[in-house]
Amino acid sequence: MKKYVAFFDLDRTLLDKYSPQLYYKYEIKHGKFTWWKYYRMGLFTLFYKLGIEIKDMEKMMRDTAAQYAGQSAEEAFGFARQWFEENGKFHIRESMKKEIEIHRKNNAYLVIISASPDSIVMPVAEYLSFDDAICTRTIIKKGIITGEMGTYMYEENKVKEAEKLCKEHNFNLDDAYFYSDSISDLPLLEKVGNPVCVSPDFRLKRIAKKRNWRIIEK
């Protein structure tokens, strides 16, 4: 029986970079993604890093998901695993590995909670032996990607899913930890009893200092 839950964001928290940008760059290398789309993603990444609200982020992610319509899910997810083995795993923060092990020894239920798609999140969760993953799901029918995605796991949607998980496993959010870098995760950071800010954007860092939240810089 696990004692409590520890949630970890993925982008610029568990990883030191924004995972879709890393992944799409890898796709470009293999002729699967265009440079102009990558640079557009880079612009959104810059805004994200600066803590600037991105109102069209969900639309951009749904437009990107639509480009994978008709692909074999097995092939697409296999390519994502290849990316993680060759590139992604080298971007895991050492500080987060230490935090994970502390919580594992304390018998915590470890969960990645991320807006990134499951194809990117699941290899990370499996590599780090997480207990669960809450992320944006790819819609698959008869083994084929439809080009649609499920609930975009961002802002308040993270809160709803975190509360749902706690109810199902009989955890208390007052005992929970949440590690994140972004002001967009403020709703969930405010809900848990133990918010931890990892290399936070300037808006989140300002709030963290005012509220005496723990900050991990690297």
Secondary structure per residue as TSV (DSSP state, phi and psi in degrees):
chain	resnum	aa	ss	phi	psi
A	1	M	-	360.0	120.6
A	2	K	-	-74.2	146.4
A	3	K	-	-84.6	-36.8
A	4	Y	E	-160.2	175.1
A	5	V	E	-114.6	140.7
A	6	A	E	-121.8	114.4
A	7	F	E	-93.7	140.2
A	8	F	E	-129.1	126.0
A	9	D	-	-69.3	160.3
A	10	L	I	-96.7	-60.0
A	11	D	I	-71.6	121.7
A	12	R	I	60.2	21.3
A	13	T	I	-125.6	-78.2
A	14	L	I	-64.1	-43.9
A	15	L	B	-96.0	152.7
A	16	D	S	-86.3	0.4
A	17	K	S	-131.8	173.7
A	18	Y	-	-82.3	114.8
A	19	S	H	-60.0	-43.4
A	20	P	H	-59.0	-36.4
A	21	Q	H	-65.3	-42.2
A	22	L	H	-61.5	-44.6
A	23	Y	H	-67.0	-44.5
A	24	Y	H	-68.4	-30.8
A	25	K	H	-65.0	-37.8
A	26	Y	H	-66.6	-38.0
A	27	E	H	-64.4	-38.9
A	28	I	H	-59.0	-43.5
A	29	K	H	-56.8	-30.9
A	30	H	T	-105.3	16.8
A	31	G	T	70.9	26.1
A	32	K	S	-109.3	-1.5
A	33	F	S	-149.0	145.5
A	34	T	-	-92.0	152.4
A	35	W	H	-63.9	-39.3
A	36	W	H	-65.9	-33.4
A	37	K	H	-69.5	-35.5
A	38	Y	H	-65.7	-42.4
A	39	Y	H	-67.2	-34.4
A	40	R	H	-63.8	-42.7
A	41	M	H	-61.6	-38.0
A	42	G	H	-62.4	-36.3
A	43	L	H	-65.8	-44.3
A	44	F	H	-64.1	-36.8
A	45	T	H	-63.5	-39.2
A	46	L	H	-62.9	-45.2
A	47	F	H	-60.6	-42.9
A	48	Y	H	-60.2	-44.9
A	49	K	H	-64.4	-34.3
A	50	L	H	-82.9	-5.0
A	51	G	T	78.2	23.6
A	52	I	-	-89.5	132.1
A	53	E	-	-62.7	133.0
A	54	I	-	-115.4	97.1
A	55	K	T	-69.1	-27.6
A	56	D	T	-96.4	12.7
A	57	M	H	-61.0	-45.0
A	58	E	H	-63.6	-41.8
A	59	K	H	-61.6	-42.4
A	60	M	H	-62.5	-41.7
A	61	M	H	-67.6	-37.3
A	62	R	H	-70.7	-36.5
A	63	D	H	-64.0	-40.3
A	64	T	H	-66.2	-42.2
A	65	A	H	-60.4	-36.0
A	66	A	H	-62.6	-25.4
A	67	Q	T	-70.0	-15.5
A	68	Y	T	-95.9	4.0
A	69	A	T	-58.1	134.5
A	70	G	T	92.1	-9.9
A	71	Q	S	-79.9	150.9
A	72	S	B	-66.8	127.0
A	73	A	H	-62.5	-39.4
A	74	E	H	-61.3	-42.4
A	75	E	H	-69.2	-44.5
A	76	A	H	-65.6	-44.2
A	77	F	H	-69.8	-32.6
A	78	G	H	-65.3	-38.7
A	79	F	H	-65.6	-38.3
A	80	A	H	-64.4	-37.8
A	81	R	H	-66.4	-37.0
A	82	Q	H	-62.7	-42.8
A	83	W	H	-57.8	-45.5
A	84	F	H	-64.3	-42.6
A	85	E	H	-65.8	-38.2
A	86	E	H	-88.5	-21.7
A	87	N	T	-139.6	-55.7
A	88	G	G	-55.8	-42.8
A	89	K	G	-66.2	-18.7
A	90	F	G	-80.8	-3.5
A	91	H	G	-104.0	7.0
A	92	I	B	-72.8	129.5
A	93	R	-	-69.4	134.0
A	94	E	H	-62.9	-36.5
A	95	S	H	-61.6	-35.3
A	96	M	H	-74.3	-33.4
A	97	K	H	-59.5	-39.8
A	98	K	H	-67.7	-41.6
A	99	E	H	-64.6	-41.3
A	100	I	H	-59.3	-44.9
A	101	E	H	-66.7	-35.1
A	102	I	H	-61.5	-47.6
A	103	H	H	-68.1	-35.9
A	104	R	H	-63.0	-42.6
A	105	K	H	-66.2	-26.9
A	106	N	T	-89.0	9.1
A	107	N	T	64.5	44.2
A	108	A	E	-88.7	154.2
A	109	Y	E	-90.0	113.1
A	110	L	E	-93.8	127.9
A	111	V	E	-135.8	128.0
A	112	I	E	-84.5	133.9
A	113	I	E	-130.9	113.0
A	114	S	E	-149.4	149.1
A	115	A	E	-78.3	-14.7
A	116	S	E	-67.0	156.0
A	117	P	E	-69.9	156.1
A	118	D	H	-59.3	-30.9
A	119	S	H	-60.8	-32.0
A	120	I	H	-88.9	-39.4
A	121	V	H	-71.8	-42.1
A	122	M	H	-62.2	-40.8
A	123	P	H	-60.6	-34.6
A	124	V	H	-68.1	-46.8
A	125	A	H	-60.0	-41.3
A	126	E	H	-70.7	-40.7
A	127	Y	H	-62.2	-39.8
A	128	L	T	-92.4	5.1
A	129	S	T	56.5	46.7
A	130	F	-	-73.4	156.5
A	131	D	S	-82.1	-25.8
A	132	D	E	-160.0	165.6
A	133	A	E	-146.0	129.3
A	134	I	E	-113.1	118.8
A	135	C	E	-155.8	-179.5
A	136	T	E	-78.3	121.6
A	137	R	-	-92.2	140.1
A	138	T	E	-81.3	132.3
A	139	I	E	-85.9	123.8
A	140	I	E	-126.7	133.5
A	141	K	E	-131.1	123.1
A	142	K	T	54.0	38.9
A	143	G	T	81.5	3.3
A	144	I	E	-116.4	136.0
A	145	I	E	-72.0	128.6
A	146	T	E	-82.2	-19.1
A	147	G	E	94.9	-2.0
A	148	E	E	-102.3	162.1
A	149	M	E	-133.5	157.5
A	150	G	-	-76.6	-154.7
A	151	T	-	-57.5	129.3
A	152	Y	-	-75.9	114.4
A	153	M	-	-83.0	79.1
A	154	Y	-	-140.0	142.7
A	155	E	T	50.8	-118.4
A	156	E	H	-63.6	-26.6
A	157	N	H	-64.4	-31.9
A	158	K	H	-66.0	-39.9
A	159	V	H	-61.7	-46.4
A	160	K	H	-60.0	-44.3
A	161	E	H	-72.8	-33.9
A	162	A	H	-66.3	-41.9
A	163	E	H	-64.5	-39.7
A	164	K	H	-62.9	-45.1
A	165	L	H	-62.5	-42.9
A	166	C	H	-62.6	-39.4
A	167	K	H	-65.3	-42.3
A	168	E	H	-66.0	-34.9
A	169	H	H	-104.7	5.4
A	170	N	T	61.8	42.6
A	171	F	-	-100.6	159.2
A	172	N	-	-111.5	128.6
A	173	L	G	-62.7	-24.3
A	174	D	G	-66.0	-23.7
A	175	D	G	-95.5	-8.6
A	176	A	-	-77.7	155.7
A	177	Y	E	-111.9	148.8
A	178	F	E	-142.9	123.6
A	179	Y	E	-104.6	125.0
A	180	S	E	-155.1	159.8
A	181	D	-	-107.2	-13.6
A	182	S	-	-115.1	142.8
A	183	I	G	-60.4	-24.8
A	184	S	G	-64.9	-19.8
A	185	D	G	-94.7	9.4
A	186	L	H	-55.4	-40.4
A	187	P	H	-55.3	-42.1
A	188	L	H	-79.3	-35.5
A	189	L	H	-58.8	-35.3
A	190	E	H	-75.5	-20.4
A	191	K	H	-83.9	-35.2
A	192	V	S	-81.7	158.1
A	193	G	S	-78.2	-19.2
A	194	N	E	-132.2	77.7
A	195	P	E	-77.8	136.9
A	196	V	E	-130.6	125.6
A	197	C	E	-102.0	124.2
A	198	V	E	-109.3	114.3
A	199	S	S	41.7	56.1
A	200	P	-	-67.9	151.5
A	201	D	-	-65.8	166.3
A	202	F	H	-63.9	-33.1
A	203	R	H	-69.3	-43.5
A	204	L	H	-68.3	-38.1
A	205	K	H	-62.2	-40.2
A	206	R	H	-62.5	-44.0
A	207	I	H	-66.3	-43.3
A	208	A	H	-59.1	-41.1
A	209	K	H	-67.2	-39.9
A	210	K	H	-65.2	-34.5
A	211	R	H	-98.8	3.8
A	212	N	T	60.1	35.6
A	213	W	-	-76.3	151.1
A	214	R	E	-68.3	138.7
A	215	I	E	-123.9	128.5
A	216	I	E	-111.2	117.7
A	217	E	-	-81.2	-27.1
A	218	K	-	-129.0	360.0
